[in-house]
């Protein structure tokens, strides 16, 4: 515990003392790691709201692009935080600051999480299937469903609506992708490739 706390809190304190965007990134993503529960889909609505509306590190369109990138690449979706940190740093000071921002956001996201897992996993395994603690965890799990729905609303609002009205192309493409996944034998990867190609054609055509 002592080693874990030192590795987590010493860099955090140094970055907060340094201030600026590095300090903001370290503090914000540490708070996000501490107060959210339920995985990446539960964390990202909080991150998206603060990064776009409060800190102005990136636009809502860039946030949706980061979510899309996270969904179509290997690795945990929470690495979208790295993307946010990169853009925040780039806005503040170019490529070197962007790389630093990405590293800070990643470290602040994972350091407390790893510490809690190492220290808390044995305790979680001892929690009985019934009782006050188990009931509380069940309630939190149910609440997470609502938070994930909030992320779906955020993405839908910025993808399916364009220039104040419904984006018929995006709506049609989403419906086609859903139909292909449900009614055909196509796997996820070909469907993603088809949608990416359609989006690229639209972007080129204008």
N, CA, C and O of each residue as an XYZ file, in Angstrom:
824
protein
N       0.829     -1.207      0.000
C       0.000      0.000      0.000
C       0.869      1.265      0.000
O       0.577      2.226     -0.712
N       1.933      1.253      0.803
C       2.807      2.418      0.890
C       3.467      2.707     -0.454
O       3.526      3.857     -0.888
N       3.964      1.657     -1.111
C       4.612      1.839     -2.417
C       3.600      2.341     -3.444
O       3.883      3.257     -4.216
N       2.409      1.724     -3.439
C       1.379      2.121     -4.387
C       0.950      3.565     -4.198
O       0.789      4.300     -5.172
N       0.764      3.977     -2.949
C       0.368      5.364     -2.670
C       1.456      6.344     -3.089
O       1.165      7.424     -3.603
N       2.721      5.959     -2.866
C       3.828      6.833     -3.261
C       3.879      7.004     -4.771
O       4.042      8.117     -5.271
N       3.739      5.884     -5.507
C       3.794      5.944     -6.965
C       2.618      6.732     -7.548
O       2.727      7.319     -8.625
N       1.509      6.739     -6.836
C       0.323      7.448     -7.318
C       0.346      8.923     -6.913
O       0.172      9.809     -7.749
N       0.563      9.174     -5.614
C       0.360     10.517     -5.082
C       1.540     11.459     -5.312
O       1.339     12.667     -5.443
N       2.757     10.939     -5.365
C       3.912     11.821     -5.568
C       3.867     12.504     -6.937
O       4.007     13.726     -6.996
N       3.675     11.765     -8.049
C       3.544     12.451     -9.342
C       2.324     13.367     -9.393
O       2.378     14.442     -9.990
N       1.219     12.941     -8.768
C       0.015     13.763     -8.756
C       0.279     15.099     -8.070
O      -0.103     16.151     -8.585
N       0.933     15.060     -6.909
C       1.229     16.292     -6.179
C       2.161     17.196     -6.982
O       1.977     18.412     -7.013
N       3.163     16.600     -7.633
C       4.113     17.391     -8.421
C       3.418     18.075     -9.593
O       3.686     19.242     -9.880
N       2.534     17.361    -10.265
C       1.837     17.926    -11.427
C       0.859     19.023    -11.017
O       0.757     20.049    -11.689
N       0.140     18.809     -9.914
C      -0.788     19.837     -9.437
C      -0.013     21.087     -9.027
O      -0.461     22.207     -9.273
N       1.156     20.894     -8.398
C       1.981     22.047     -8.025
C       2.497     22.774     -9.265
O       2.636     23.997     -9.257
N       2.780     22.023    -10.328
C       3.246     22.623    -11.583
C       2.156     23.488    -12.200
O       2.435     24.556    -12.745
N       0.901     23.018    -12.111
C      -0.225     23.800    -12.587
C      -0.435     23.718    -14.078
O       0.110     22.833    -14.739
N      -1.225     24.636    -14.617
C      -1.510     24.654    -16.045
C      -2.303     23.439    -16.490
O      -2.975     22.787    -15.691
N      -2.210     23.151    -17.775
C      -2.916     21.992    -18.326
C      -2.431     20.683    -17.703
O      -3.269     19.837    -17.391
N      -1.108     20.463    -17.502
C      -0.686     19.214    -16.848
C      -1.326     19.021    -15.475
O      -1.761     17.920    -15.139
N      -1.383     20.094    -14.683
C      -2.014     19.984    -13.370
C      -3.497     19.711    -13.462
O      -4.033     18.901    -12.706
N      -4.168     20.388    -14.390
C      -5.609     20.151    -14.577
C      -5.885     18.718    -15.015
O      -6.815     18.082    -14.521
N      -5.071     18.209    -15.950
C      -5.262     16.831    -16.425
C      -5.063     15.834    -15.291
O      -5.859     14.912    -15.117
N      -3.996     16.025    -14.521
C      -3.708     15.097    -13.426
C      -4.837     15.091    -12.403
O      -5.282     14.030    -11.966
N      -5.294     16.273    -12.027
C      -6.357     16.367    -11.021
C      -7.677     15.825    -11.549
O      -8.343     15.041    -10.874
N      -8.058     16.243    -12.763
C      -9.356     15.840    -13.290
C      -9.451     14.331    -13.488
O     -10.441     13.723    -13.082
N      -8.444     13.715    -14.103
C      -8.542     12.288    -14.370
C      -8.359     11.445    -13.117
O      -8.818     10.304    -13.062
N      -7.695     11.998    -12.116
C      -7.664     11.317    -10.817
C      -9.054     11.323    -10.191
O      -9.518     10.300     -9.687
N      -9.715     12.480    -10.225
C     -11.086     12.570     -9.702
C     -12.007     11.630    -10.478
O     -12.840     10.946     -9.883
N     -11.860     11.592    -11.806
C     -12.699     10.713    -12.622
C     -12.492      9.259    -12.237
O     -13.447      8.483    -12.194
N     -11.246      8.884    -11.958
C     -10.968      7.502    -11.564
C     -11.539      7.174    -10.189
O     -11.904      6.029     -9.922
N     -11.616      8.178     -9.317
C     -12.046      7.934     -7.942
C     -13.562      7.923     -7.769
O     -14.083      7.168     -6.948
N     -14.275      8.752     -8.532
C     -15.701      8.924     -8.242
C     -16.613      8.179     -9.215
O     -17.832      8.191     -9.042
N     -16.044      7.529    -10.236
C     -16.883      6.804    -11.190
C     -16.789      5.309    -10.940
O     -15.803      4.816    -10.392
N     -17.812      4.606    -11.343
C     -17.915      3.169    -11.066
C     -18.679      2.528    -12.221
O     -19.741      3.010    -12.615
N     -18.132      1.433    -12.762
C     -18.884      0.706    -13.769
C     -18.204      0.574    -15.119
O     -18.842      0.158    -16.086
N     -16.928      0.918    -15.209
C     -16.224      0.743    -16.470
C     -16.235      1.981    -17.337
O     -16.743      3.032    -16.947
N     -15.662      1.838    -18.526
C     -15.444      2.984    -19.404
C     -16.749      3.669    -19.788
O     -16.801      4.898    -19.840
N     -17.799      2.906    -20.056
C     -19.054      3.510    -20.492
C     -19.667      4.383    -19.404
O     -20.434      5.300    -19.700
N     -19.332      4.104    -18.151
C     -19.837      4.931    -17.056
C     -18.940      6.142    -16.806
O     -19.421      7.182    -16.356
N     -17.637      6.020    -17.093
C     -16.702      7.112    -16.863
C     -16.811      8.174    -17.951
O     -16.762      9.370    -17.662
N     -16.959      7.743    -19.193
C     -16.835      8.656    -20.330
C     -17.898      9.750    -20.399
O     -17.576     10.836    -20.880
N     -19.147      9.546    -19.953
C     -20.071     10.690    -19.936
C     -19.558     11.835    -19.068
O     -19.679     13.003    -19.436
N     -18.986     11.497    -17.920
C     -18.413     12.503    -17.025
C     -17.223     13.193    -17.698
O     -17.099     14.416    -17.649
N     -16.348     12.396    -18.327
C     -15.177     12.943    -19.006
C     -15.604     13.833    -20.171
O     -15.079     14.934    -20.340
N     -16.557     13.356    -20.973
C     -16.999     14.114    -22.145
C     -17.588     15.453    -21.741
O     -17.276     16.477    -22.348
N     -18.431     15.457    -20.728
C     -19.071     16.700    -20.298
C     -18.043     17.721    -19.817
O     -18.088     18.888    -20.207
N     -17.120     17.276    -18.969
C     -16.141     18.208    -18.405
C     -15.118     18.650    -19.441
O     -14.783     19.832    -19.509
N     -14.613     17.713    -20.255
C     -13.565     18.044    -21.222
C     -14.069     18.997    -22.297
O     -13.334     19.868    -22.761
N     -15.338     18.824    -22.692
C     -15.899     19.658    -23.765
C     -16.460     20.971    -23.216
O     -16.135     22.044    -23.724
N     -17.290     20.892    -22.193
C     -18.042     22.064    -21.741
C     -17.309     22.908    -20.702
O     -17.469     24.128    -20.669
N     -16.506     22.266    -19.854
C     -15.848     23.015    -18.774
C     -14.424     23.441    -19.141
O     -14.092     24.625    -19.092
N     -13.583     22.459    -19.510
C     -12.179     22.771    -19.799
C     -11.957     23.233    -21.246
O     -10.973     23.912    -21.541
N     -12.874     22.862    -22.142
C     -12.754     23.220    -23.566
C     -11.462     22.670    -24.176
O     -10.817     23.329    -24.992
N     -11.099     21.458    -23.769
C      -9.909     20.810    -24.320
C     -10.134     20.335    -25.749
O      -9.185     20.240    -26.529
N     -11.367     20.038    -26.094
C     -11.715     19.558    -27.422
C     -13.176     19.839    -27.687
O     -13.917     20.195    -26.771
N     -13.602     19.683    -28.930
C     -14.998     19.921    -29.295
C     -15.809     18.641    -29.118
O     -15.252     17.554    -28.965
N     -17.120     18.787    -29.142
C     -17.977     17.602    -29.039
C     -17.741     16.660    -30.215
O     -17.787     15.441    -30.048
N     -17.487     17.216    -31.412
C     -17.195     16.376    -32.565
C     -15.924     15.580    -32.386
O     -15.867     14.407    -32.756
N     -14.893     16.208    -31.818
C     -13.649     15.487    -31.556
C     -13.846     14.413    -30.493
O     -13.239     13.345    -30.566
N     -14.695     14.695    -29.505
C     -14.962     13.699    -28.470
C     -15.654     12.485    -29.060
O     -15.303     11.351    -28.734
N     -16.630     12.709    -29.920
C     -17.323     11.589    -30.580
C     -16.350     10.826    -31.463
O     -16.402      9.598    -31.525
N     -15.450     11.551    -32.157
C     -14.440     10.873    -32.980
C     -13.533     10.005    -32.119
O     -13.169      8.898    -32.516
N     -13.165     10.506    -30.938
C     -12.357      9.709    -30.026
C     -13.076      8.458    -29.555
O     -12.475      7.388    -29.460
N     -14.367      8.594    -29.258
C     -15.160      7.428    -28.862
C     -15.227      6.410    -29.994
O     -15.092      5.208    -29.767
N     -15.439      6.902    -31.228
C     -15.472      6.003    -32.368
C     -14.143      5.303    -32.567
O     -14.104      4.107    -32.854
N     -13.049      6.046    -32.416
C     -11.716      5.464    -32.548
C     -11.492      4.405    -31.474
O     -10.940      3.340    -31.747
N     -11.925      4.707    -30.247
C     -11.767      3.739    -29.164
C     -12.558      2.465    -29.385
O     -12.120      1.383    -28.995
N     -13.726      2.586    -30.011
C     -14.570      1.418    -30.247
C     -14.042      0.534    -31.376
O     -14.341     -0.659    -31.414
N     -13.268      1.098    -32.287
C     -12.841      0.339    -33.465
C     -11.385     -0.094    -33.398
O     -10.867     -0.632    -34.377
N     -10.709      0.124    -32.274
C      -9.319     -0.281    -32.136
C      -9.164     -1.209    -30.942
O      -9.972     -1.176    -30.014
N      -8.113     -2.045    -30.966
C      -7.870     -2.927    -29.811
C      -7.551     -2.121    -28.557
O      -7.103     -0.977    -28.630
N      -7.787     -2.729    -27.430
C      -7.492     -2.057    -26.175
C      -8.757     -1.582    -25.492
O      -9.817     -1.517    -26.115
N      -8.653     -1.249    -24.212
C      -9.836     -0.810    -23.463
C     -10.342      0.542    -23.952
O      -9.560      1.407    -24.347
N     -11.659      0.708    -23.918
C     -12.277      1.956    -24.370
C     -11.844      3.140    -23.522
O     -11.882      4.280    -23.984
N     -11.431      2.883    -22.285
C     -11.054      3.982    -21.398
C      -9.836      4.731    -21.918
O      -9.532      5.824    -21.439
N      -9.136      4.159    -22.892
C      -8.001      4.867    -23.490
C      -8.441      6.117    -24.246
O      -7.598      6.889    -24.704
N      -9.745      6.325    -24.383
C     -10.227      7.611    -24.895
C      -9.698      8.741    -24.008
O      -9.478      9.853    -24.487
N      -9.497      8.463    -22.725
C      -8.906      9.476    -21.842
C      -7.535      9.915    -22.349
O      -7.180     11.091    -22.257
N      -6.769      8.971    -22.884
C      -5.465      9.298    -23.460
C      -5.620     10.259    -24.632
O      -4.851     11.207    -24.787
N      -6.628      9.994    -25.449
C      -6.945     10.853    -26.595
C      -7.288     12.267    -26.129
O      -6.823     13.249    -26.708
N      -8.094     12.362    -25.090
C      -8.466     13.676    -24.540
C      -7.236     14.400    -24.006
O      -7.060     15.594    -24.246
N      -6.390     13.678    -23.284
C      -5.173     14.281    -22.762
C      -4.247     14.769    -23.864
O      -3.606     15.812    -23.733
N      -4.181     14.005    -24.959
C      -3.342     14.405    -26.089
C      -3.831     15.721    -26.692
O      -3.041     16.636    -26.924
N      -5.136     15.810    -26.943
C      -5.671     17.024    -27.555
C      -5.569     18.221    -26.612
O      -5.333     19.345    -27.054
N      -5.748     17.980    -25.317
C      -5.603     19.069    -24.346
C      -4.181     19.606    -24.365
O      -3.971     20.819    -24.361
N      -3.200     18.700    -24.385
C      -1.813     19.121    -24.427
C      -1.455     19.803    -25.731
O      -0.714     20.787    -25.741
N      -1.981     19.283    -26.837
C      -1.695     19.882    -28.143
C      -2.218     21.310    -28.211
O      -1.563     22.197    -28.758
N      -3.383     21.518    -27.659
C      -3.964     22.868    -27.643
C      -3.124     23.816    -26.799
O      -3.051     25.012    -27.082
N      -2.487     23.273    -25.755
C      -1.726     24.116    -24.832
C      -0.302     24.379    -25.293
O       0.269     25.415    -24.950
N       0.301     23.449    -26.081
C       1.720     23.668    -26.391
C       2.327     22.792    -27.444
O       3.532     22.543    -27.397
N       1.561     22.310    -28.395
C       2.145     21.560    -29.495
C       2.348     20.084    -29.197
O       1.772     19.543    -28.253
N       3.178     19.438    -30.016
C       3.314     17.981    -29.975
C       3.918     17.477    -28.672
O       3.430     16.496    -28.110
N       4.965     18.123    -28.183
C       5.604     17.655    -26.953
C       4.638     17.724    -25.774
O       4.578     16.795    -24.969
N       3.897     18.793    -25.668
C       2.915     18.909    -24.603
C       1.767     17.926    -24.816
O       1.194     17.422    -23.850
N       1.427     17.650    -26.088
C       0.377     16.681    -26.381
C       0.769     15.294    -25.882
O      -0.049     14.599    -25.278
N       2.013     14.886    -26.129
C       2.480     13.578    -25.656
C       2.503     13.538    -24.131
O       2.158     12.525    -23.522
N       2.912     14.646    -23.523
C       2.902     14.712    -22.059
C       1.474     14.628    -21.533
O       1.211     13.934    -20.550
N       0.554     15.333    -22.186
C      -0.847     15.288    -21.766
C      -1.434     13.896    -21.870
O      -2.181     13.468    -20.990
N      -1.100     13.181    -22.945
C      -1.580     11.809    -23.107
C      -1.043     10.915    -21.994
O      -1.778     10.099    -21.436
N       0.244     11.072    -21.673
C       0.848     10.258    -20.614
C       0.238     10.571    -19.253
O      -0.023      9.664    -18.463
N       0.010     11.853    -18.978
C      -0.561     12.255    -17.688
C      -1.979     11.709    -17.534
O      -2.329     11.160    -16.489
N      -2.802     11.866    -18.593
C      -4.181     11.380    -18.513
C      -4.217      9.872    -18.310
O      -5.034      9.367    -17.540
N      -3.337      9.153    -18.994
C      -3.293      7.696    -18.863
C      -2.872      7.286    -17.460
O      -3.498      6.423    -16.845
N      -1.806      7.909    -16.955
C      -1.301      7.552    -15.633
C      -2.319      7.878    -14.544
O      -2.550      7.074    -13.641
N      -2.925      9.058    -14.637
C      -3.905      9.460    -13.619
C      -5.140      8.577    -13.653
O      -5.804      8.403    -12.631
N      -5.458      8.015    -14.819
C      -6.610      7.117    -14.927
C      -6.316      5.756    -14.321
O      -7.153      5.199    -13.611
N      -5.127      5.209    -14.594
C      -4.856      3.816    -14.230
C      -4.178      3.636    -12.876
O      -4.364      2.601    -12.235
N      -3.400      4.612    -12.425
C      -2.660      4.423    -11.174
C      -3.576      4.132     -9.981
O      -3.358      3.138     -9.289
N      -4.596      4.964     -9.715
C      -5.470      4.632     -8.579
C      -6.285      3.368     -8.808
O      -6.574      2.631     -7.865
N      -6.655      3.114    -10.064
C      -7.450      1.915    -10.361
C      -6.658      0.648    -10.056
O      -7.175     -0.277     -9.430
N      -5.410      0.608    -10.495
C      -4.576     -0.566    -10.227
C      -4.366     -0.744     -8.727
O      -4.391     -1.864     -8.217
N      -4.160      0.366     -8.026
C      -3.961      0.280     -6.578
C      -5.202     -0.285     -5.897
O      -5.093     -1.144     -5.022
N      -6.388      0.196     -6.295
C      -7.621     -0.308     -5.698
C      -7.835     -1.781     -6.013
O      -8.322     -2.534     -5.169
N      -7.474     -2.195     -7.224
C      -7.651     -3.601     -7.591
C      -6.738     -4.492     -6.767
O      -7.177     -5.513     -6.237
N      -5.469     -4.111     -6.656
C      -4.508     -4.924     -5.915
C      -4.908     -5.033     -4.449
O      -4.836     -6.109     -3.855
N      -5.330     -3.910     -3.869
C      -5.668     -3.913     -2.445
C      -7.088     -4.385     -2.173
O      -7.354     -4.993     -1.136
N      -8.004     -4.110     -3.101
C      -9.411     -4.390     -2.820
C      -9.934     -5.709     -3.333
O     -10.957     -6.193     -2.848
N      -9.254     -6.313     -4.312
C      -9.763     -7.566     -4.884
C      -9.966     -8.656     -3.836
O     -11.007     -9.312     -3.846
N      -9.009     -8.874     -2.929
C      -9.255     -9.908     -1.904
C     -10.468     -9.613     -1.036
O     -11.164    -10.532     -0.605
N     -10.724     -8.334     -0.778
C     -11.879     -7.976      0.041
C     -13.181     -8.170     -0.724
O     -14.172     -8.629     -0.156
N     -13.185     -7.823     -2.006
C     -14.393     -7.987     -2.815
C     -14.786     -9.454     -2.904
O     -15.969     -9.793     -2.878
N     -13.780    -10.321     -3.010
C     -14.065    -11.753     -3.126
C     -14.719    -12.311     -1.867
O     -15.365    -13.357     -1.916
N     -14.556    -11.621     -0.740
C     -15.132    -12.100      0.518
C     -16.538    -11.566      0.768
O     -17.185    -11.956      1.740
N     -17.013    -10.685     -0.095
C     -18.354    -10.135      0.090
C     -19.381    -11.231     -0.194
O     -19.321    -11.846     -1.259
N     -20.305    -11.495      0.702
C     -21.310    -12.539      0.457
C     -22.277    -12.146     -0.649
O     -22.404    -10.973     -1.000
N     -22.959    -13.155     -1.191
C     -23.921    -12.903     -2.263
C     -25.123    -12.103     -1.784
O     -25.781    -11.443     -2.588
N     -25.418    -12.148     -0.503
C     -26.544    -11.409      0.044
C     -26.069    -10.572      1.225
O     -25.076    -10.889      1.880
N     -26.801     -9.502      1.474
C     -26.432     -8.628      2.576
C     -26.359     -7.181      2.129
O     -26.505     -6.896      0.941
N     -26.136     -6.255      3.063
C     -26.149     -4.820      2.743
C     -25.122     -4.430      1.677
O     -25.436     -3.657      0.773
N     -23.891     -4.961      1.776
C     -22.846     -4.583      0.817
C     -23.191     -5.105     -0.571
O     -23.052     -4.386     -1.561
N     -23.640     -6.352     -0.646
C     -24.024     -6.921     -1.936
C     -25.199     -6.160     -2.543
O     -25.238     -5.931     -3.752
N     -26.161     -5.766     -1.699
C     -27.309     -4.996     -2.195
C     -26.867     -3.626     -2.712
O     -27.385     -3.143     -3.719
N     -25.902     -2.995     -2.015
C     -25.399     -1.695     -2.460
C     -24.708     -1.813     -3.814
O     -24.887     -0.957     -4.680
N     -23.923     -2.865     -4.000
C     -23.245     -3.067     -5.281
C     -24.253     -3.321     -6.399
O     -24.057     -2.876     -7.530
N     -25.331     -4.038     -6.079
C     -26.379     -4.260     -7.074
C     -27.047     -2.947     -7.475
O     -27.318     -2.715     -8.653
N     -27.308     -2.092     -6.490
C     -27.916     -0.791     -6.782
C     -27.001      0.061     -7.651
O     -27.463      0.739     -8.569
N     -25.705      0.026     -7.364
C     -24.746      0.788     -8.171
C     -24.730      0.263     -9.600
O     -24.674      1.041    -10.552
N     -24.778     -1.058     -9.747
C     -24.786     -1.658    -11.084
C     -25.989     -1.199    -11.881
O     -25.874     -0.916    -13.074
N     -27.146     -1.122    -11.235
C     -28.363     -0.658    -11.914
C     -28.212      0.810    -12.315
O     -28.620      1.198    -13.409
N     -27.625      1.631    -11.428
C     -27.433      3.043    -11.738
C     -26.494      3.236    -12.920
O     -26.653      4.172    -13.703
N     -25.516      2.343    -13.043
C     -24.562      2.436    -14.153
C     -25.277      2.331    -15.497
O     -24.854      2.949    -16.474
N     -26.364      1.547    -15.553
C     -27.126      1.409    -16.797
C     -27.644      2.777    -17.246
O     -27.611      3.102    -18.433
N     -28.120      3.567    -16.295
C     -28.596      4.905    -16.627
C     -27.475      5.815    -17.099
O     -27.675      6.627    -18.002
N     -26.296      5.687    -16.498
C     -25.147      6.498    -16.926
C     -24.741      6.134    -18.347
O     -24.437      7.015    -19.151
N     -24.736      4.834    -18.664
C     -24.402      4.384    -20.018
C     -25.426      4.923    -21.015
O     -25.070      5.311    -22.128
N     -26.687      4.947    -20.618
C     -27.716      5.520    -21.479
C     -27.436      6.995    -21.739
O     -27.689      7.496    -22.834
N     -26.914      7.688    -20.732
C     -26.548      9.086    -20.917
C     -25.455      9.248    -21.965
O     -25.480     10.203    -22.741
N     -24.497      8.327    -21.995
C     -23.453      8.371    -23.026
C     -24.059      8.144    -24.407
O     -23.658      8.785    -25.379
N     -25.021      7.235    -24.491
C     -25.689      6.983    -25.770
C     -26.406      8.235    -26.260
O     -26.413      8.526    -27.456
N     -27.008      8.971    -25.334
C     -27.697     10.218    -25.708
C     -26.688     11.244    -26.203
O     -26.935     11.929    -27.196
N     -25.551     11.355    -25.519
C     -24.506     12.306    -25.929
C     -24.021     11.996    -27.348
O     -23.923     12.891    -28.188
N     -23.722     10.729    -27.602
C     -23.228     10.337    -28.929
C     -24.313     10.542    -29.980
O     -24.046     11.080    -31.055
N     -25.539     10.113    -29.672
C     -26.624     10.248    -30.629
C     -26.911     11.692    -30.978
O     -27.194     12.011    -32.133
N     -26.839     12.579    -29.976
C     -27.123     13.993    -30.210
C     -26.104     14.629    -31.144
O     -26.438     15.534    -31.909
N     -24.858     14.158    -31.085
C     -23.811     14.771    -31.893
C     -23.516     14.007    -33.183
O     -22.736     14.473    -34.014
N     -24.131     12.842    -33.356
C     -23.911     12.066    -34.580
C     -25.150     12.077    -35.468
O     -25.042     12.239    -36.683
N     -26.319     11.907    -34.871
C     -27.551     11.768    -35.641
C     -28.222     13.108    -35.930
O     -29.171     13.171    -36.712
N     -27.734     14.182    -35.299
C     -28.300     15.513    -35.536
C     -27.208     16.404    -36.095
O     -26.107     16.470    -35.547
N     -27.513     17.088    -37.186
C     -26.516     17.934    -37.853
C     -27.176     19.242    -38.283
O     -28.249     19.253    -38.885
N     -26.503     20.336    -37.955
C     -27.018     21.664    -38.321
C     -28.439     21.884    -37.809
O     -29.271     22.480    -38.493
N     -28.705     21.398    -36.603
C     -29.991     21.629    -35.978
C     -31.114     20.704    -36.397
O     -32.228     20.839    -35.891
N     -30.865     19.763    -37.307
C     -31.903     18.840    -37.760
C     -31.373     17.426    -37.867
O     -30.168     17.211    -37.729
N     -32.244     16.452    -38.109
C     -31.794     15.058    -38.209
C     -30.862     14.857    -39.399
O     -31.099     15.386    -40.485
N     -29.813     14.093    -39.182
C     -28.874     13.745    -40.250
C     -29.352     12.420    -40.853
O     -29.095     11.347    -40.305
N     -30.042     12.510    -41.972
C     -30.650     11.321    -42.562
C     -29.610     10.296    -42.980
O     -29.858      9.093    -42.898
N     -28.447     10.757    -43.427
C     -27.393      9.818    -43.813
C     -26.926      9.010    -42.605
O     -26.817      7.785    -42.676
N     -26.649      9.701    -41.491
C     -26.176      9.012    -40.292
C     -27.240      8.075    -39.740
O     -26.927      6.968    -39.302
N     -28.502      8.514    -39.759
C     -29.593      7.668    -39.263
C     -29.742      6.431    -40.141
O     -29.893      5.319    -39.636
N     -29.699      6.630    -41.462
C     -29.808      5.497    -42.372
C     -28.650      4.534    -42.238
O     -28.839      3.319    -42.290
N     -27.436      5.072    -42.064
C     -26.256      4.218    -41.913
C     -26.322      3.425    -40.614
O     -25.952      2.251    -40.579
N     -26.797      4.072    -39.537
C     -26.939      3.366    -38.264
C     -27.967      2.244    -38.376
O     -27.752      1.145    -37.865
N     -29.089      2.525    -39.050
C     -30.115      1.494    -39.233
C     -29.592      0.350    -40.095
O     -29.877     -0.817    -39.825
N     -28.822      0.687    -41.137
C     -28.264     -0.352    -42.008
C     -27.265     -1.217    -41.246
O     -27.254     -2.439    -41.397
N     -26.431     -0.583    -40.432
C     -25.458     -1.345    -39.643
C     -26.162     -2.282    -38.669
O     -25.759     -3.434    -38.504
N     -27.215     -1.782    -38.025
C     -27.981     -2.613    -37.092
C     -28.603     -3.808    -37.822
O     -28.577     -4.934    -37.327
N     -29.167     -3.540    -39.018
C     -29.789     -4.614    -39.792
C     -28.752     -5.644    -40.235
O     -29.016     -6.846    -40.193
N     -27.577     -5.181    -40.657
C     -26.535     -6.115    -41.096
C     -26.070     -7.008    -39.944
O     -25.833     -8.201    -40.135
N     -25.943     -6.437    -38.771
C     -25.492     -7.219    -37.626
C     -26.549     -8.209    -37.162
O     -26.225     -9.309    -36.715
N     -27.809     -7.815    -37.269
C     -28.892     -8.656    -36.761
C     -29.400     -9.672    -37.775
O     -29.747    -10.798    -37.417
N     -29.442     -9.275    -39.029
C     -30.127    -10.111    -40.031
C     -29.181    -10.862    -40.954
O     -29.600    -11.815    -41.612
N     -27.928    -10.463    -41.018
C     -26.990    -11.142    -41.912
C     -25.970    -11.912    -41.087
O     -25.982    -11.872    -39.857
N     -25.095    -12.607    -41.783
C     -24.055    -13.367    -41.111
C     -22.745    -12.598    -41.016
O     -21.717    -13.164    -40.646
N     -22.777    -11.329    -41.345
C     -21.571    -10.530    -41.291
C     -21.122    -10.327    -39.844
O     -21.936    -10.146    -38.938
N     -19.812    -10.364    -39.659
C     -19.230    -10.091    -38.349
C     -19.143     -8.583    -38.138
O     -19.459     -7.804    -39.037
N     -18.713     -8.177    -36.947
C     -18.629     -6.754    -36.626
C     -17.601     -6.044    -37.506
O     -17.841     -4.929    -37.969
N     -16.453     -6.691    -37.735
C     -15.366     -6.029    -38.473
C     -15.787     -5.625    -39.891
O     -15.545     -4.482    -40.276
N     -16.413     -6.518    -40.693
C     -16.861     -6.074    -42.018
C     -17.896     -4.954    -41.968
O     -17.882     -4.058    -42.812
N     -18.786     -5.002    -40.990
C     -19.802     -3.953    -40.866
C     -19.151     -2.613    -40.548
O     -19.533     -1.585    -41.108
N     -18.171     -2.623    -39.653
C     -17.442     -1.394    -39.328
C     -16.715     -0.874    -40.564
O     -16.696      0.330    -40.821
N     -16.114     -1.793    -41.332
C     -15.396     -1.388    -42.545
C     -16.350     -0.767    -43.570
O     -16.015      0.229    -44.211
N     -17.523     -1.351    -43.718
C     -18.521     -0.825    -44.654
C     -18.961      0.578    -44.225
O     -19.043      1.490    -45.048
N     -19.243      0.740    -42.937
C     -19.681      2.051    -42.436
C     -18.568      3.091    -42.572
O     -18.827      4.244    -42.915
N     -17.323      2.671    -42.300
C     -16.201      3.604    -42.441
C     -16.050      4.040    -43.891
O     -15.806      5.215    -44.167
N     -16.194      3.094    -44.820
C     -16.090      3.428    -46.241
C     -17.205      4.381    -46.652
O     -16.970      5.332    -47.396
N     -18.419      4.128    -46.167
C     -19.543      5.013    -46.489
C     -19.305      6.421    -45.942
O     -19.573      7.412    -46.621
N     -18.799      6.499    -44.709
C     -18.511      7.813    -44.128
C     -17.400      8.535    -44.882
O     -17.457      9.754    -45.050
N     -16.391      7.795    -45.338
C     -15.309      8.407    -46.087
C     -15.811      8.958    -47.422
O     -15.439     10.059    -47.829
N     -16.666      8.172    -48.102
C     -17.233      8.636    -49.364
C     -18.039      9.910    -49.145
O     -17.943     10.857    -49.926
N     -18.833      9.926    -48.077
C     -19.625     11.129    -47.799
C     -18.732     12.323    -47.541
O     -19.016     13.429    -48.002
N     -17.645     12.104    -46.801
C     -16.748     13.208    -46.493
C     -16.097     13.758    -47.766
O     -15.929     14.969    -47.911
N     -15.736     12.863    -48.678
C     -15.099     13.297    -49.921
C     -16.077     14.007    -50.847
O     -15.731     14.975    -51.524
N     -17.315     13.497    -50.858
C     -18.337     14.088    -51.721
C     -18.800     15.427    -51.161
O     -19.109     16.362    -51.899
N     -18.839     15.487    -49.806
C     -19.282     16.726    -49.170
C     -20.754     16.722    -48.888
O     -21.283     17.696    -48.353
